[in-house]
Amino acid sequence: MIFERKIYTKLLEWKQKSNGSKAVLVEGARRIGKSTIIEEFARKEYESYVIIDFSDANKDIIGYFESNLNDLDAFFMLLSTEYGVELHKRKSVIVFDEVQRYPKARQAIKKLVKDGRYDYIETGSLISIKDPVKDIVIPSEERSIKMYPLDFEEFAWAFGEKELVLYIRKCFAEKKPLERSLHIKAMLLFKQYMLVGGMPQSLVAYLENERKFSFADDEKRDILNLYRSDIMKIGAKYRSKVLSIFDQIPSFLSQHEKRVVFNDISEGSYFSQYADTFFWLGDSMVVNECFSCTDPNVGLSLNENRGFIKCYLGDTGLLVSHAFDENEIVDEELYKQILNDKLSLNEGMLFENAIAQILVSNGHKLYFYVHYDEKKHRNDIEIDFIISNSSKTKFKIFPIEVKSTKNYSTISLEKFILKFKQRIDTAYIIHPKNLTIKEKAICIPPYMAICL
C-alpha cells in the first residue's frame, strides 16, 4: 500500500529545476516511508533506475566505489550489469538508499553530478550525525529535503477524504465553522491520527485489519524498538543520556509545563551536559525540539534559550505506544476513552504533540514562551507555541495555545497579547470545538492546524 505524499511534488520540482545540476538528499527518521516514495518516484518519472541500498550492499558494490570512480564509464557499466538495468543518459536515476551507512558514496556525488549523465537521489537517517561524516567532504552539489511521518492532511488522503480537507481549508480561509456533522467527522479522523500516527507501517496495519488499533500498536512498538536499537549503536560517551531522555519523553510531556527539567533527570544537571543528547535526537528527527524564546521579536532564533526545552516525539502515534504499556491498552479500552473524550489523564500531551508534529511538517521551527512572576514565584504567562511569518520588514508573530478540553482559561494568552500586542498578527487557540472568533483570538479545531 503506497500513500500519496507531499514530498513527491517537491521531488518533481527538484527534477525540473535542477536538470541534473544537483543531487537531492531526502532526510528523515527511520520508517517514515522514504525508500517507498523514492522508488515510486523513480519508477514513474524515469525510463530506468538503479537503487543501491547501502544497508545490505554486497562487497562488489562497495568495491566499485572504492576502485572505479576514476573511470566512470567502467563504474556505470558495472552498476548496470550488477543490477541488470540499462541506464539512459539524462533519462535514468541512481538512488543511494540509506547512504549514511556508506558516507563515501555521498562524497562521490560531487564527481557524479559533474559528469552529468544521470540524476541522483539519496535517502538517509541520522545523515548529519558527527561520526559518519567527519572524514568526508559534504558535496555542495546536493539539495536537502526533509521528510516527516504522514501529516494530518496526508493521513486524511489515505482515507479518501480529499474533499473534506479542501472544505477544512476553505472554512479556515473564510473564518467559518464546519457544518456540524463534518466537524464531528473531521474530529474523529483527527483522533484516529493521534492514535495511529503517521508512520506508514502503522497506518497500513490499521487499514488492512478492519481499523483495529492493536495491529497498529504492534507496528509502532517494533519501530520504537528499532529506535532504541539505533541508540545503542551510538557513541558510548552519550548513549545512556540519549536513551534516558528518549525513555522519559512521555513523562516530560505529562507534566503541566511539558518541558525537560534537567534536575529531575539527575540532581545538579543542566542543558550543556545533554547537548550531544539533543543533537542526536533532533538531528535524527526522532523528536521535535521546542525551545524557549525569551523575547519574541524579529528572528525568533536570536532570542532562544536552549536551557529551556520541550521535547515532542516525532510521531504522536508512536507517543501513544511509548507512553502506555501493552497492558494499559488491553481490549483497546484506552483507544475507546480517547475517541469518546473520556481520557482524563495525558490527553493534553497527545493533543499538544500532534499540533507540534503538524507545525513542524508545515516547516515551522518550534518555540514556546514563559514569563516568571517574581512576586508570585510562579509562571504567570505560558504560551505553548509561537510561530512567525519570517518577514524581515513586516515581522509578526502568531501565539498558539493548545487546549485538549472544551472548558479552559485564556488568562495567560490575554496577558501575552497585552505584553506584545504590537508584534502580534493573530492569536490562535486550538481546541476540540468548532471554529469560533473571540475578541482577541481565533479558536480553531485541531484539524485546522494544517492551515497555519
WOWO-V211925 format. One record per run of one state. SS is the DSSP state (hx for helix, st for strand, lp for the rest). FROM is the first residue (numbers start at 1). TO is the last residue. If there is no record, write none. Layout:
[[SS & FROM & TO] [SS & FROM & TO]]
This chain:
[[lp & 1 & 6] [hx & 7 & 18] [lp & 19 & 22] [st & 23 & 27] [lp & 28 & 33] [hx & 34 & 45] [lp & 46 & 47] [st & 48 & 53] [lp & 54 & 58] [hx & 59 & 67] [lp & 68 & 71] [hx & 72 & 83] [lp & 84 & 91] [st & 92 & 97] [lp & 98 & 98] [hx & 99 & 101] [lp & 102 & 102] [hx & 103 & 107] [lp & 108 & 108] [hx & 109 & 115] [lp & 116 & 118] [st & 119 & 124] [lp & 125 & 129] [hx & 130 & 133] [lp & 134 & 141] [st & 142 & 146] [lp & 147 & 151] [hx & 152 & 158] [lp & 159 & 161] [hx & 162 & 174] [lp & 175 & 179] [hx & 180 & 196] [lp & 197 & 199] [hx & 200 & 208] [lp & 209 & 212] [hx & 213 & 231] [lp & 232 & 235] [hx & 236 & 254] [lp & 255 & 258] [st & 259 & 259] [lp & 260 & 261] [hx & 262 & 265] [lp & 266 & 270] [hx & 271 & 283] [lp & 284 & 286] [st & 287 & 293] [lp & 294 & 299] [hx & 300 & 303] [st & 304 & 313] [lp & 314 & 315] [hx & 316 & 323] [lp & 324 & 325] [hx & 326 & 339] [lp & 340 & 346] [hx & 347 & 361] [lp & 362 & 365] [st & 366 & 373] [lp & 374 & 377] [st & 378 & 383] [lp & 384 & 384] [st & 385 & 388] [lp & 389 & 396] [st & 397 & 402] [lp & 403 & 410] [hx & 411 & 420] [lp & 421 & 423] [st & 424 & 424] [lp & 425 & 427] [st & 428 & 430] [lp & 431 & 435] [st & 436 & 437] [lp & 438 & 441] [st & 442 & 444] [lp & 445 & 445] [hx & 446 & 451] [lp & 452 & 452]]
